[in-house]
Amino acid sequence: MDAVQAPIIPVIGALIRATPGTISLGQGVVHYAPPQAAIDAVGQALGKHSTHEYQPAAGVPQLLERVRVKLLKENGIDVSRGSRLMVTAGGNMAFCHAIDAITSAGDEIILNTPFYFNHEMAIQMADCVAVPVATDDAYQPRVDALRAAITSRTRAIVTVTPNNPTGAVYDEARLRAVNALCREHGIYHISDEPYEYFTYGSARHFSAGSIPGAEAYTFSLYSLSKAYGFAGWRIGYMSYPEHLEEAMTKIQDTVVICPPVASQIAAAAALDVGRSYCEPYLRELAEVREMVLSQLSALAPRVRVPKAEGAFYCFVKVDTSIDPMTLAERLIREYKVAVLPGTTFGMHEGCYLRIAYGALQKATVAEGMGRLVKGLGEIAG
Ligand SMILES: Cc1ncc(COP(=O)(O)O)c(C=O)c1O
């Protein structure tokens, strides 16, 4: 554990609390609540004894059925073709399970950098090695570099699309190439897609798990945290290769036995409402995103903002010699705006910051962006 980085959110959270009035563009959460139908379904379920008992490890049947239909209709993943489904207590747990199922100590997992910090942490906690491979200038995966990073210890390549922390939506062609690379080398592809609905403009989400034959070596991970405002309910799910069923069941049984039943019932009701639930919020986020990008453009060329067409993040490069943690601290203390330093996401060369714009109402984001632009202009300008 000593080798694993400390989670950044509580560190930034403490700085924010020490500076009252700070606007946080730090944490990657949405500002809206779950659908009312999900809350009502839980209310009804509380009167049933089965809600209070252990249920099957993989998930309650009504949720698994809705997940099956959703994956087929929306993602093109037909789980009857050689995959299994598992509901987990959030997408992070699905990732940890996947790593535990496929690795021995000392194995390597390739991450595209910048990476999602909990992925690196989970890999290290499994006594494995996270191998960072830099993405290109648009934060898209570089297939040749990924190929060059594969060794006899490599067990998987991880992709996150739409991406946290960059907001990049990975090209379908690159995802197909990464998936083919995994097939060619007999390794797994772990595709983490919690932001699947969060795309803007012409960007389209593509699930690598839909590629014919991919089911033998592809994990497709999803979460209700963002789409349905469900972060505290802790529900995610994944499709995974059927030959891993025994391993996955052992892991699930040991770690959580079964995901919280009341949350699963809420999740089934949320999936009945469907993706249309988040569409009004997405339209709002699209406007907020435009505003964030246009405010940042005032800082060009000192601040570079690669294309960010998904999730609710952008990952900016600041042309300064100040280290990113110092910059983040000064932005909080002196300008009352919080963002996350790029080092958290594996970017140790250069000064990068992640801006998250999903958690706040438009006017608050606008105020926060005003402070950020002023702060960056004065500190790093
Ligand atoms: C890329 C990525 N994967 C997984 C998660 C975890 O989501 P959950 O709340 O479902 O554990 C997040 C949350 O921020 C994320 O950004």
The ligand as an SDF file (V2000), in Angstrom:
LIG
                    3D

 16 16  0  0  0  0  0  0  0  0999 V2000
  -13.1130    5.9440  -15.8300 C   0  0  0  0  0  0  0  0  0  0  0  0
  -13.8910    5.6380  -14.6090 C   0  0  0  0  0  0  0  0  0  0  0  0
  -14.1310    4.3630  -14.3060 N   0  0  0  0  0  0  0  0  0  0  0  0
  -14.8190    4.0360  -13.2080 C   0  0  0  0  0  0  0  0  0  0  0  0
  -15.3130    5.0010  -12.3660 C   0  0  0  0  0  0  0  0  0  0  0  0
  -16.0020    4.5670  -11.1140 C   0  0  0  0  0  0  0  0  0  0  0  0
  -17.3390    4.6270  -11.1450 O   0  0  0  0  0  0  0  0  0  0  0  0
  -18.2250    3.9350  -10.0260 P   0  0  0  0  0  0  0  0  0  0  0  0
  -18.8220    5.0350   -9.2290 O   0  0  0  0  0  0  0  0  0  0  0  0
  -19.2180    3.1490  -10.7920 O   0  0  0  0  0  0  0  0  0  0  0  0
  -17.3300    3.0550   -9.2010 O   0  0  0  0  0  0  0  0  0  0  0  0
  -15.1080    6.3420  -12.6390 C   0  0  0  0  0  0  0  0  0  0  0  0
  -15.5900    7.3790  -11.7230 C   0  0  0  0  0  0  0  0  0  0  0  0
  -15.2140    8.5210  -11.7580 O   0  0  0  0  0  0  0  0  0  0  0  0
  -14.3740    6.6690  -13.8050 C   0  0  0  0  0  0  0  0  0  0  0  0
  -14.1140    7.9400  -14.1170 O   0  0  0  0  0  0  0  0  0  0  0  0
  1  2  1  0
  2  3  1  0
  2 15  2  0
  3  4  2  0
  4  5  1  0
  5  6  1  0
  5 12  2  0
  6  7  1  0
  7  8  1  0
  8  9  2  0
  8 10  1  0
  8 11  1  0
 12 13  1  0
 12 15  1  0
 13 14  2  0
 15 16  1  0
M  END
$$$$
